Amino acid sequence: MKYGKKYAESLKSYDRTKTYDAAEAMNIVIGNAKAKFDETVELHIRLGVDPRQADQQVRGVLVLPNGTGKTKRVLVIAKGERADAAQAAGADFVGAEEMIQKIQTENWFGFDVMITTPDMMGVVGRIGRILGPKGLMPNPKSGTVTMDVAKAVAEVKAGKVEYRLDKTAIIHCPIGKKSFGQEKLLENFNALMDAIVKAKPAAAKGQYLKSVTLSSTMGPGVKTTYSK
């Protein structure tokens, strides 16, 4: 496999067969984030669960201690007082049926997260086929279907992330930007790992954490450990 020059150089900077402690792994990842933009640091965790089984799903939300470094655009589908509360909390877009129609007719997706109140789910459900594949469908489990829209908006703006198992039993999640530095990234790393360990399904048997890998947007993965 042919790698780019910077990527190839990064691979030579550490032992790919070795598993490093989190602090050392983080330093390697930061050192290898050589792109001209502020690369995102990502966490990839392979779990010893069967994603096909309903009782072995791992999913949740968490506000990272130091945020994600990315400002997410929030659309709130609500009416009346809830709409006013969302606006006051800093939502980028607020509306009801007219916003759903805008998405339908204009193919508009100028937002990263959609939050709605339970009474508006029927309206939102009309475009579920459009929102679902893009990962934008509101869900009570992710805190995006709620009566407290102001709190939900504040959490997203503060750096809330959703972690969920994919079909290959891996969780991929951003934990911040290279510019955060080692200390802040480690705080985010530990907070997310704590949450995932606590979310271990009762039905999961054997080794739960199969592998933990850190990487940056353009850099190679570095295997790391997690212990409490």
C-alpha positions as a Markdown table, in Angstrom:
| # | Residue | x | y | z |
|---|---|---|---|---|
| 1 | Met | 0.0 | 0.0 | 0.0 |
| 2 | Lys | 1.4 | 3.4 | -1.0 |
| 3 | Tyr | 1.2 | 6.2 | 1.6 |
| 4 | Gly | 1.6 | 9.9 | 1.2 |
| 5 | Lys | 5.0 | 11.3 | 2.3 |
| 6 | Lys | 3.8 | 12.9 | 5.6 |
| 7 | Tyr | 1.8 | 9.7 | 6.5 |
| 8 | Ala | 4.8 | 7.5 | 5.8 |
| 9 | Glu | 7.0 | 9.7 | 8.0 |
| 10 | Ser | 4.5 | 9.5 | 10.8 |
| 11 | Leu | 4.5 | 5.7 | 10.6 |
| 12 | Lys | 8.3 | 5.7 | 11.2 |
| 13 | Ser | 7.9 | 7.8 | 14.4 |
| 14 | Tyr | 6.5 | 5.0 | 16.6 |
| 15 | Asp | 6.3 | 1.2 | 16.9 |
| 16 | Arg | 3.0 | 0.2 | 15.2 |
| 17 | Thr | 3.1 | -3.2 | 17.0 |
| 18 | Lys | 3.3 | -1.6 | 20.4 |
| 19 | Thr | 0.4 | -0.5 | 22.7 |
| 20 | Tyr | 1.2 | 2.8 | 24.4 |
| 21 | Asp | -0.2 | 4.3 | 27.6 |
| 22 | Ala | -2.7 | 7.0 | 26.9 |
| 23 | Ala | -0.4 | 10.0 | 27.6 |
| 24 | Glu | 2.3 | 8.7 | 25.3 |
| 25 | Ala | -0.1 | 7.7 | 22.6 |
| 26 | Met | -1.7 | 11.2 | 22.7 |
| 27 | Asn | 1.7 | 12.8 | 22.3 |
| 28 | Ile | 2.5 | 10.6 | 19.2 |
| 29 | Val | -0.9 | 11.5 | 17.7 |
| 30 | Ile | -0.5 | 15.2 | 18.3 |
| 31 | Gly | 3.1 | 15.1 | 16.9 |
| 32 | Asn | 1.9 | 13.4 | 13.8 |
| 33 | Ala | -1.0 | 15.8 | 13.1 |
| 34 | Lys | 0.9 | 17.7 | 10.5 |
| 35 | Ala | -1.9 | 19.0 | 8.2 |
| 36 | Lys | -2.3 | 22.8 | 7.6 |
| 37 | Phe | -5.6 | 22.8 | 9.5 |
| 38 | Asp | -6.3 | 22.0 | 13.1 |
| 39 | Glu | -6.9 | 18.3 | 12.9 |
| 40 | Thr | -9.5 | 16.5 | 15.0 |
| 41 | Val | -8.3 | 13.8 | 17.4 |
| 42 | Glu | -10.5 | 10.7 | 17.2 |
| 43 | Leu | -11.0 | 7.7 | 19.4 |
| 44 | His | -11.8 | 4.3 | 17.9 |
| 45 | Ile | -12.8 | 1.5 | 20.3 |
| 46 | Arg | -13.5 | -2.2 | 19.3 |
| 47 | Leu | -15.8 | -3.8 | 21.7 |
| 48 | Gly | -16.4 | -7.5 | 22.5 |
| 49 | Val | -20.1 | -7.4 | 21.9 |
| 50 | Asp | -22.4 | -8.6 | 19.1 |
| 51 | Pro | -24.0 | -5.5 | 17.4 |
| 52 | Arg | -26.7 | -7.7 | 15.9 |
| 53 | Gln | -28.1 | -8.4 | 19.3 |
| 54 | Ala | -30.5 | -5.8 | 20.8 |
| 55 | Asp | -29.3 | -6.5 | 24.3 |
| 56 | Gln | -25.7 | -5.8 | 23.4 |
| 57 | Gln | -26.1 | -2.3 | 22.0 |
| 58 | Val | -23.8 | 0.4 | 23.3 |
| 59 | Arg | -25.0 | 4.0 | 22.8 |
| 60 | Gly | -25.1 | 7.2 | 24.8 |
| 61 | Val | -24.3 | 10.9 | 24.9 |
| 62 | Leu | -21.8 | 12.8 | 26.8 |
| 63 | Val | -20.7 | 16.5 | 27.2 |
| 64 | Leu | -16.9 | 16.4 | 26.9 |
| 65 | Pro | -15.2 | 18.3 | 29.7 |
| 66 | Asn | -13.3 | 20.5 | 27.1 |
| 67 | Gly | -15.8 | 20.3 | 24.3 |
| 68 | Thr | -15.1 | 19.1 | 20.8 |
| 69 | Gly | -13.6 | 22.3 | 19.3 |
| 70 | Lys | -16.3 | 22.3 | 16.7 |
| 71 | Thr | -19.3 | 24.7 | 16.8 |
| 72 | Lys | -22.4 | 22.7 | 15.8 |
| 73 | Arg | -25.3 | 24.4 | 14.0 |
| 74 | Val | -28.5 | 23.5 | 15.7 |
| 75 | Leu | -32.0 | 23.4 | 14.3 |
| 76 | Val | -34.9 | 23.2 | 16.7 |
| 77 | Ile | -38.4 | 22.1 | 15.6 |
| 78 | Ala | -40.8 | 23.5 | 18.2 |
| 79 | Lys | -43.6 | 25.9 | 18.7 |
| 80 | Gly | -44.6 | 28.6 | 21.2 |
| 81 | Glu | -42.7 | 28.9 | 24.5 |
| 82 | Arg | -40.3 | 26.0 | 23.5 |
| 83 | Ala | -39.4 | 27.8 | 20.3 |
| 84 | Asp | -38.7 | 31.0 | 22.2 |
| 85 | Ala | -36.6 | 29.1 | 24.8 |
| 86 | Ala | -34.6 | 27.4 | 22.0 |
| 87 | Gln | -33.9 | 30.8 | 20.4 |
| 88 | Ala | -32.8 | 32.3 | 23.7 |
| 89 | Ala | -30.5 | 29.3 | 24.3 |
| 90 | Gly | -28.6 | 30.0 | 21.1 |
| 91 | Ala | -30.2 | 27.7 | 18.5 |
| 92 | Asp | -29.1 | 28.6 | 15.0 |
| 93 | Phe | -32.5 | 27.9 | 13.4 |
| 94 | Val | -35.9 | 27.5 | 15.0 |
| 95 | Gly | -39.2 | 26.7 | 13.3 |
| 96 | Ala | -41.9 | 24.1 | 12.8 |
| 97 | Glu | -43.6 | 22.8 | 9.6 |
| 98 | Glu | -42.0 | 25.4 | 7.4 |
| 99 | Met | -38.5 | 24.1 | 8.3 |
| 100 | Ile | -39.5 | 20.6 | 7.5 |
| 101 | Gln | -40.9 | 21.8 | 4.2 |
| 102 | Lys | -37.6 | 23.7 | 3.5 |
| 103 | Ile | -35.7 | 20.5 | 4.0 |
| 104 | Gln | -38.1 | 18.6 | 1.8 |
| 105 | Thr | -38.4 | 21.0 | -1.1 |
| 106 | Glu | -35.0 | 22.7 | -1.1 |
| 107 | Asn | -32.9 | 19.8 | 0.1 |
| 108 | Trp | -31.6 | 22.2 | 2.8 |
| 109 | Phe | -29.2 | 20.8 | 5.4 |
| 110 | Gly | -27.5 | 23.8 | 6.9 |
| 111 | Phe | -27.4 | 22.3 | 10.4 |
| 112 | Asp | -25.5 | 19.6 | 12.2 |
| 113 | Val | -28.0 | 18.6 | 14.9 |
| 114 | Met | -31.8 | 18.6 | 14.9 |
| 115 | Ile | -33.7 | 18.9 | 18.3 |
| 116 | Thr | -37.4 | 18.6 | 18.6 |
| 117 | Thr | -40.2 | 18.4 | 21.2 |
| 118 | Pro | -42.1 | 15.1 | 21.5 |
| 119 | Asp | -45.3 | 16.7 | 20.2 |
| 120 | Met | -43.5 | 17.6 | 16.9 |
| 121 | Met | -42.1 | 14.1 | 16.2 |
| 122 | Gly | -45.1 | 13.4 | 14.0 |
| 123 | Val | -44.1 | 16.3 | 11.7 |
| 124 | Val | -40.4 | 15.4 | 11.8 |
| 125 | Gly | -41.3 | 11.8 | 11.1 |
| 126 | Arg | -42.5 | 12.8 | 7.6 |
| 127 | Ile | -38.9 | 13.2 | 6.5 |
| 128 | Gly | -37.4 | 10.4 | 8.5 |
| 129 | Arg | -36.2 | 8.7 | 5.3 |
| 130 | Ile | -34.2 | 11.8 | 4.5 |
| 131 | Leu | -32.9 | 12.5 | 8.0 |
| 132 | Gly | -32.1 | 8.8 | 9.0 |
| 133 | Pro | -29.3 | 8.1 | 6.5 |
| 134 | Lys | -27.6 | 11.4 | 7.3 |
| 135 | Gly | -27.7 | 10.6 | 11.1 |
| 136 | Leu | -29.9 | 13.6 | 11.7 |
| 137 | Met | -33.1 | 12.0 | 13.0 |
| 138 | Pro | -33.9 | 13.2 | 16.5 |
| 139 | Asn | -33.9 | 10.4 | 19.1 |
| 140 | Pro | -34.9 | 10.4 | 22.8 |
| 141 | Lys | -31.8 | 8.3 | 23.6 |
| 142 | Ser | -29.5 | 10.9 | 22.3 |
| 143 | Gly | -31.4 | 13.7 | 24.1 |
| 144 | Thr | -32.6 | 15.3 | 20.9 |
| 145 | Val | -36.3 | 14.6 | 21.6 |
| 146 | Thr | -37.1 | 16.5 | 24.7 |
| 147 | Met | -39.3 | 19.2 | 26.3 |
| 148 | Asp | -36.3 | 20.9 | 27.7 |
| 149 | Val | -35.0 | 22.2 | 24.3 |
| 150 | Ala | -33.0 | 25.0 | 25.9 |
| 151 | Lys | -30.9 | 22.5 | 27.9 |
| 152 | Ala | -30.4 | 20.3 | 24.8 |
| 153 | Val | -29.2 | 23.3 | 22.7 |
| 154 | Ala | -26.8 | 24.3 | 25.5 |
| 155 | Glu | -25.4 | 20.8 | 25.7 |
| 156 | Val | -24.8 | 20.5 | 22.0 |
| 157 | Lys | -23.1 | 23.9 | 22.0 |
| 158 | Ala | -21.0 | 22.9 | 25.0 |
| 159 | Gly | -19.6 | 19.9 | 23.1 |
| 160 | Lys | -22.0 | 17.0 | 23.5 |
| 161 | Val | -21.0 | 13.9 | 21.6 |
| 162 | Glu | -23.0 | 10.8 | 20.8 |
| 163 | Tyr | -21.3 | 7.5 | 20.8 |
| 164 | Arg | -22.8 | 4.4 | 19.3 |
| 165 | Leu | -21.7 | 1.0 | 18.1 |
| 166 | Asp | -21.5 | 0.4 | 14.3 |
| 167 | Lys | -22.1 | -2.8 | 12.5 |
| 168 | Thr | -18.5 | -4.0 | 13.0 |
| 169 | Ala | -18.7 | -3.5 | 16.8 |
| 170 | Ile | -16.5 | -0.3 | 16.7 |
| 171 | Ile | -17.3 | 3.1 | 18.2 |
| 172 | His | -15.8 | 6.1 | 16.4 |
| 173 | Cys | -15.9 | 9.4 | 18.2 |
| 174 | Pro | -14.1 | 12.8 | 18.1 |
| 175 | Ile | -12.5 | 14.0 | 21.4 |
| 176 | Gly | -11.2 | 17.4 | 20.4 |
| 177 | Lys | -8.7 | 19.2 | 18.3 |
| 178 | Lys | -4.9 | 19.0 | 18.1 |
| 179 | Ser | -4.7 | 22.5 | 19.4 |
| 180 | Phe | -6.3 | 21.4 | 22.7 |
| 181 | Gly | -3.0 | 19.9 | 23.8 |
| 182 | Gln | -2.3 | 16.7 | 25.6 |
| 183 | Glu | -3.9 | 17.5 | 29.0 |
| 184 | Lys | -7.3 | 18.6 | 27.7 |
| 185 | Leu | -7.4 | 15.8 | 25.1 |
| 186 | Leu | -6.6 | 13.2 | 27.9 |
| 187 | Glu | -9.4 | 14.6 | 30.0 |
| 188 | Asn | -11.9 | 14.2 | 27.1 |
| 189 | Phe | -10.4 | 10.7 | 26.4 |
| 190 | Asn | -10.9 | 9.5 | 30.0 |
| 191 | Ala | -14.4 | 11.0 | 30.2 |
| 192 | Leu | -15.5 | 9.2 | 27.1 |
| 193 | Met | -13.8 | 5.9 | 28.0 |
| 194 | Asp | -15.4 | 6.0 | 31.5 |
| 195 | Ala | -18.9 | 6.5 | 29.9 |
| 196 | Ile | -18.4 | 3.6 | 27.5 |
| 197 | Val | -17.1 | 1.2 | 30.2 |
| 198 | Lys | -20.2 | 2.1 | 32.4 |
| 199 | Ala | -22.4 | 1.5 | 29.4 |
| 200 | Lys | -21.3 | -2.2 | 29.1 |
| 201 | Pro | -24.3 | -4.3 | 28.4 |
| 202 | Ala | -25.2 | -7.0 | 31.0 |
| 203 | Ala | -25.4 | -9.5 | 28.1 |
| 204 | Ala | -21.8 | -8.8 | 27.0 |
| 205 | Lys | -19.5 | -11.8 | 27.7 |
| 206 | Gly | -15.7 | -12.1 | 27.7 |
| 207 | Gln | -13.3 | -9.2 | 27.1 |
| 208 | Tyr | -15.3 | -6.0 | 26.6 |
| 209 | Leu | -12.5 | -3.6 | 25.4 |
| 210 | Lys | -10.9 | -5.4 | 22.5 |
| 211 | Ser | -8.8 | -2.5 | 21.3 |
| 212 | Val | -8.5 | 1.3 | 21.8 |
| 213 | Thr | -6.9 | 3.4 | 19.1 |
| 214 | Leu | -6.2 | 7.1 | 18.9 |
| 215 | Ser | -5.7 | 9.0 | 15.6 |
| 216 | Ser | -5.9 | 12.4 | 14.1 |
| 217 | Thr | -7.8 | 13.3 | 10.9 |
| 218 | Met | -4.9 | 12.7 | 8.6 |
| 219 | Gly | -2.6 | 10.7 | 10.8 |
| 220 | Pro | -2.2 | 7.0 | 11.5 |
| 221 | Gly | -3.7 | 5.1 | 14.4 |
| 222 | Val | -1.8 | 4.5 | 17.6 |
| 223 | Lys | -2.9 | 1.7 | 19.9 |
| 224 | Thr | -3.4 | 2.7 | 23.5 |
| 225 | Thr | -4.5 | 1.3 | 26.9 |
| 226 | Tyr | -7.2 | 2.4 | 29.2 |
| 227 | Ser | -7.2 | 1.6 | 32.9 |
| 228 | Lys | -9.1 | 3.0 | 35.9 |
